[in-house]
Amino acid sequence: MTSVRAFVGIGGLLVAMIAPAALLGGCTMQSVSAGGGMTQPAPRARLTTGVTSYASVTDQRLVSPEAENWLMYRRTYDGWGYSPLDQITSGNVKDLVPVWSFSTGVAEGHQAPPIVNNGVMFVSTPQNQVLALDARSGELLWRYKRELPDDLFQLHPTNRGVGLYEDKVYLATLDAHVVALDAKTGKVVWDQTVEDYKKGYYMTLAPLVARGKVMIGVSGGELGIRGFVQALDARSGGAGERRQQRDRQEWGDQQARAEGQLGSGEMGHGEAERVTSEP
């Protein structure tokens, strides 16, 4: 029987919790101290070994993930953030005890949920690191650390998670790139520039992957940029369609047309501005 764990982030510390064996039908706990207190830190890989066995993340699995897996930011496309696992309940959650902890080494606030695929857990951190951990033991399997530009101006250096597809892990970066990593080794497969960070663009969101496309959106409105969403090819990183954010005047034009204040052949101020300013 497989034991069920809950993963909790506390600052830069990741803690794995498990219910006592009596609640899990005789399952044994790993490395729990006799007094039930905090365990020793998770073992660190002396030389990170990578992932020896990895289950490909298919379109079908993203649509209908197995109960024990959490393959995207909110687990499913409907965004419920709900787990069907039922061994940990409101009645026994008070009995959870720590089994391992892992310090990411980053002091900023962590906002990324652990993404889990058949026992391999991916966690992204502020300043664009990605950690692959053994979810059972907390052992570090590999670490990716992005080298960010020295002149990068950061207001929000956090990251909100990674996306998975086939054998790759996708990270949206603070310098406005999307990086695809090999899920087994953490090595860069491709690195695609989305925009120029020097203009104020940056990204903190978790990429959304569907039907072979990696969808991202930019941040930086506080620095005067105009937001957009874009799709990239999951296998090659090739740039696809980009949808630009409409400004307030364009929305006003659309409402005026709906209310009959603009004729079908007339162009509002915001629409004319967009046409003349975009290729």
C-alpha positions as a printed NumPy array, in Angstrom:
array([[  0.   ,   0.   ,   0.   ],
       [  1.336,   3.413,  -0.884],
       [  1.404,   5.942,   1.929],
       [ -0.147,   9.354,   1.34 ],
       [  1.836,  12.492,   2.036],
       [  0.928,  16.127,   2.298],
       [  3.497,  18.728,   1.271],
       [  3.69 ,  22.067,   3.039],
       [  5.829,  25.082,   2.107],
       [  7.042,  27.299,   4.923],
       [  9.153,  30.13 ,   3.54 ],
       [ 12.121,  28.428,   1.887],
       [ 11.474,  25.138,   3.731],
       [  9.519,  22.276,   2.176],
       [  8.093,  19.786,   4.673],
       [  6.585,  16.371,   3.886],
       [  3.915,  15.202,   6.323],
       [  2.49 ,  11.729,   6.792],
       [ -0.187,  10.213,   8.993],
       [  0.938,   7.637,  11.599],
       [  0.952,   4.027,  10.441],
       [ -2.186,   3.209,  12.411],
       [ -4.18 ,   5.557,  10.202],
       [ -2.795,   4.142,   6.981],
       [ -3.458,   0.449,   7.476],
       [  0.022,  -0.499,   8.708],
       [  2.183,   1.635,   6.41 ],
       [  5.474,   2.557,   8.022],
       [  6.89 ,   6.042,   8.274],
       [ 10.35 ,   7.013,   7.154],
       [ 12.867,   8.664,   9.461],
       [ 10.398,   9.952,  12.036],
       [ 11.942,  10.891,  15.362],
       [ 10.84 ,   8.958,  18.43 ],
       [  9.122,  11.988,  19.952],
       [  7.157,  12.735,  16.797],
       [  9.03 ,  16.009,  16.291],
       [ 10.838,  17.455,  13.291],
       [ 12.945,  14.897,  11.491],
       [ 16.433,  15.212,  10.164],
       [ 16.722,  17.144,   6.894],
       [ 16.102,  15.124,   3.76 ],
       [ 19.194,  13.466,   2.297],
       [ 20.935,  15.549,  -0.35 ],
       [ 22.199,  13.821,  -3.454],
       [ 25.994,  13.817,  -3.278],
       [ 26.118,  14.024,  -7.053],
       [ 22.584,  14.583,  -8.29 ],
       [ 21.637,  11.392, -10.049],
       [ 18.675,  12.636, -12.058],
       [ 15.398,  10.786, -12.483],
       [ 15.826,   7.128, -13.375],
       [ 12.204,   6.456, -14.324],
       [  9.779,   9.107, -15.561],
       [  6.193,   8.768, -16.772],
       [  5.479,  10.842, -19.876],
       [  2.84 ,  13.527, -19.299],
       [  0.344,  13.075, -22.107],
       [ -2.673,  15.144, -23.133],
       [ -4.898,  12.409, -21.728],
       [ -3.17 ,  12.488, -18.333],
       [ -3.458,  16.281, -18.153],
       [ -7.195,  16.052, -18.851],
       [ -7.721,  13.216, -16.366],
       [ -4.784,  12.916, -13.936],
       [ -4.41 ,   9.932, -11.65 ],
       [ -5.613,  10.586,  -8.102],
       [ -2.085,  10.505,  -6.651],
       [ -0.638,  12.994,  -9.145],
       [ -0.722,  16.793,  -9.354],
       [  0.393,  17.586, -12.896],
       [ -0.441,  21.292, -13.187],
       [ -0.865,  24.42 , -11.073],
       [ -4.491,  23.765, -10.053],
       [ -4.301,  20.032, -10.864],
       [ -7.034,  20.083, -13.536],
       [ -8.085,  22.433, -16.324],
       [-11.252,  23.451, -14.474],
       [ -9.036,  25.002, -11.796],
       [-10.745,  23.382,  -8.822],
       [ -7.498,  22.612,  -6.98 ],
       [ -9.199,  19.525,  -5.532],
       [ -7.559,  16.19 ,  -4.709],
       [ -9.692,  13.033,  -4.767],
       [ -7.372,  11.316,  -2.271],
       [ -9.267,  10.45 ,   0.895],
       [ -6.813,   8.883,   3.356],
       [ -6.094,  12.24 ,   4.995],
       [ -9.353,  13.626,   6.369],
       [-10.573,  16.382,   8.66 ],
       [-10.674,  13.734,  11.37 ],
       [ -7.022,  12.617,  11.195],
       [ -5.207,  15.647,   9.77 ],
       [ -4.227,  16.654,  13.321],
       [ -2.162,  13.469,  13.55 ],
       [  0.129,  14.279,  10.627],
       [  3.817,  14.243,  11.544],
       [  6.879,  15.399,   9.565],
       [  8.966,  12.815,   7.724],
       [ 11.449,  15.043,   5.907],
       [ 12.212,  18.687,   5.243],
       [ 14.163,  20.383,   2.483],
       [ 15.552,  23.916,   2.507],
       [ 15.593,  25.465,  -0.96 ],
       [ 18.268,  27.968,   0.031],
       [ 16.135,  30.915,  -1.142],
       [ 14.826,  33.364,   1.453],
       [ 12.119,  35.083,  -0.637],
       [  8.459,  34.107,  -0.321],
       [  7.657,  30.828,  -2.101],
       [  4.37 ,  30.712,  -4.034],
       [  4.72 ,  27.598,  -6.207],
       [  2.736,  24.427,  -5.49 ],
       [  4.66 ,  21.151,  -5.66 ],
       [  3.975,  19.512,  -9.032],
       [  4.058,  15.716,  -8.677],
       [  4.343,  13.041, -11.356],
       [  4.56 ,   9.45 , -10.12 ],
       [  6.731,  10.252,  -7.13 ],
       [  8.892,  12.934,  -8.77 ],
       [  8.167,  16.358,  -7.282],
       [  9.063,  19.625,  -9.026],
       [  9.263,  22.847,  -7.031],
       [ 10.167,  26.264,  -8.426],
       [ 11.535,  29.031,  -6.233],
       [ 11.975,  32.797,  -6.378],
       [ 14.942,  33.824,  -8.555],
       [ 14.057,  31.02 , -10.987],
       [ 15.376,  27.791,  -9.605],
       [ 13.662,  24.458, -10.255],
       [ 14.221,  21.508,  -7.936],
       [ 13.38 ,  17.902,  -8.732],
       [ 12.935,  15.877,  -5.547],
       [ 12.092,  12.308,  -4.651],
       [  8.689,  12.84 ,  -3.016],
       [  9.18 ,   9.866,  -0.703],
       [ 12.593,  10.722,   0.705],
       [ 13.139,  14.397,  -0.129],
       [ 16.352,  13.541,  -1.961],
       [ 17.439,  16.15 ,  -4.48 ],
       [ 17.482,  14.581,  -7.953],
       [ 18.543,  17.697,  -9.873],
       [ 18.539,  21.467,  -9.599],
       [ 18.235,  24.093, -12.338],
       [ 19.359,  27.619, -11.486],
       [ 18.82 ,  30.343, -14.044],
       [ 21.518,  32.943, -14.489],
       [ 19.549,  36.183, -14.448],
       [ 20.925,  39.409, -15.988],
       [ 22.753,  41.75 , -13.627],
       [ 20.681,  44.716, -14.815],
       [ 17.318,  43.002, -14.259],
       [ 14.925,  45.2  , -12.263],
       [ 12.729,  42.97 , -10.107],
       [  9.651,  44.014,  -8.179],
       [  8.307,  40.484,  -7.77 ],
       [ 11.095,  37.873,  -7.947],
       [  8.76 ,  35.017,  -7.042],
       [  7.628,  32.131,  -9.242],
       [  4.287,  30.345,  -9.199],
       [  5.169,  26.943, -10.563],
       [  6.141,  24.852, -13.569],
       [  4.248,  23.139, -16.358],
       [  4.744,  19.536, -17.489],
       [  4.352,  17.944, -20.91 ],
       [  5.748,  14.678, -22.235],
       [  9.354,  14.55 , -20.935],
       [  9.812,  18.284, -20.293],
       [  9.391,  20.791, -17.471],
       [  8.529,  24.398, -18.421],
       [  9.526,  27.516, -16.491],
       [  8.523,  31.138, -17.217],
       [ 11.35 ,  33.411, -16.077],
       [ 11.889,  36.85 , -14.62 ],
       [ 13.84 ,  37.938, -17.701],
       [ 10.837,  37.114, -19.928],
       [ 11.938,  33.761, -21.318],
       [ 10.337,  30.336, -21.319],
       [ 12.75 ,  27.496, -20.619],
       [ 12.095,  23.818, -21.329],
       [ 14.051,  21.418, -19.117],
       [ 14.608,  17.701, -19.526],
       [ 12.457,  16.192, -16.757],
       [ 15.027,  13.469, -16.04 ],
       [ 18.175,  15.596, -15.864],
       [ 17.192,  19.27 , -15.545],
       [ 19.256,  20.16 , -18.615],
       [ 17.965,  22.918, -20.887],
       [ 16.247,  21.562, -24.016],
       [ 15.268,  24.953, -25.422],
       [ 15.186,  28.573, -24.25 ],
       [ 12.792,  30.977, -25.976],
       [ 12.798,  34.767, -25.549],
       [  9.244,  36.049, -25.141],
       [  9.975,  39.772, -24.73 ],
       [ 12.687,  42.263, -23.763],
       [ 13.043,  42.438, -19.985],
       [ 14.725,  45.847, -20.353],
       [ 11.34 ,  47.255, -21.39 ],
       [  9.761,  46.102, -18.12 ],
       [  8.463,  42.667, -19.117],
       [  8.813,  39.748, -16.712],
       [  6.953,  36.538, -15.868],
       [  6.078,  34.805, -12.604],
       [  3.132,  32.599, -13.621],
       [  3.05 ,  28.831, -14.019],
       [  2.851,  27.942, -17.727],
       [ -0.385,  26.269, -18.83 ],
       [  0.155,  23.384, -21.242],
       [ -2.563,  21.985, -23.509],
       [ -2.511,  20.066, -26.801],
       [  1.175,  20.604, -27.382],
       [  1.141,  24.337, -26.627],
       [  2.765,  26.144, -23.708],
       [  0.678,  29.213, -22.835],
       [  2.108,  32.104, -20.865],
       [  1.277,  35.706, -20.042],
       [  3.566,  38.58 , -19.133],
       [  3.68 ,  40.853, -16.102],
       [  4.977,  44.402, -15.873],
       [  1.917,  46.642, -16.005],
       [  3.317,  48.649, -13.117],
       [  6.262,  49.447, -15.39 ],
       [  4.077,  50.571, -18.283],
       [  4.12 ,  47.506, -20.537],
       [  1.112,  46.269, -22.458],
       [  0.239,  42.737, -21.44 ],
       [ -0.333,  39.779, -23.728],
       [ -0.68 ,  36.015, -23.735],
       [  1.235,  33.806, -26.119],
       [  1.435,  30.125, -27.074],
       [  4.712,  28.332, -27.759],
       [  5.252,  24.93 , -29.317],
       [  5.943,  22.54 , -26.43 ],
       [  8.494,  20.485, -28.329],
       [ 10.477,  23.17 , -30.164],
       [  9.72 ,  26.44 , -28.37 ],
       [  8.558,  27.991, -31.61 ],
       [  6.466,  31.118, -31.06 ],
       [  2.813,  30.938, -32.007],
       [ -0.119,  33.304, -31.793],
       [  0.057,  36.312, -29.466],
       [ -3.047,  38.024, -28.095],
       [ -2.495,  41.621, -26.979],
       [ -4.251,  43.162, -24.018],
       [ -6.802,  45.771, -24.974],
       [ -6.528,  49.166, -23.361],
       [ -9.363,  50.997, -21.654],
       [-10.164,  53.098, -24.701],
       [-10.542,  50.003, -26.897],
       [-12.983,  48.476, -24.433],
       [-14.86 ,  51.78 , -24.494],
       [-14.994,  51.645, -28.285],
       [-16.358,  48.109, -28.166],
       [-19.065,  49.082, -25.685],
       [-19.989,  52.14 , -27.739],
       [-20.405,  49.976, -30.837],
       [-22.578,  47.527, -28.906],
       [-24.759,  50.42 , -27.75 ],
       [-25.053,  51.802, -31.288],
       [-22.957,  54.898, -30.661],
       [-20.396,  53.798, -33.279],
       [-21.397,  52.618, -36.726],
       [-20.185,  49.331, -38.131],
       [-17.744,  51.092, -40.444],
       [-16.451,  53.583, -37.911],
       [-13.24 ,  53.085, -35.984],
       [-12.959,  54.221, -32.384],
       [ -9.978,  56.106, -31.007],
       [ -8.44 ,  53.156, -29.205],
       [ -8.886,  50.806, -32.168],
       [ -7.265,  53.285, -34.548],
       [ -4.373,  53.685, -32.132],
       [ -3.852,  49.919, -31.979],
       [ -3.921,  49.507, -35.753],
       [ -1.336,  52.245, -36.3  ],
       [  0.972,  51.12 , -33.492],
       [  1.083,  47.381, -34.192],
       [  2.537,  45.648, -37.247]])
